[in-house]
Amino acid sequence: MRIINTTRQQILGEHIKVAASFFTRMIGLLATPKLQEGAGLLIKPCSSVHTFGMRYPIDVIFVDSSHAVVKVVAGLKPCCLAISLGASYVIELPEGTAAAALTQIGDKLELIE
C-alpha cells in the first residue's frame, strides 16, 4: 500500500503493510529489526500502540475515519505507549518520516492499494 499526505503533497510510504487481523495487530513491528525508508505498518482498527519489545524508535501517525491526522508522535522510543482516543487507525513509520513529510494534525491522507 502507498500512503500520501495530500495536504502537503508528500509520500509517507510506498511499501506499507496492513495489520488488520488479531494476530497481525498483536505482532506489529516486533519481528522487524528496523524499518527501511518507505516502509511502514498500518494498524486498523487502532487508537493506541506500544513499543515494548522493540529495538528502535518509530514515528506514529494517528488517523480518524475521514483520513485526517489527529495526532503525530515523532520518534516514539522503545518501551513507550502512545494513545489517541479519536483515532480509527495508526500508521507506524521510520523515525523522521513525519517531519520530513511535514505531516501535522488536520492533514488529509490518501491510501492507495
WOJO-V327388 format. One record per helix or strand of 2 or more residues. SS is the DSSP state (@ for helix, = for strand). FROM is the first residue (numbers start at 1). LEN is the number of residues. Records with the same first field share a line. If there is no record, write none. Layout:
SS->FROM-LEN  FROM-LEN
This chain:
=->2-4  10-4  15-5  39-6  48-3  58-6  68-9  81-3  89-6  108-5
@->22-6  97-4
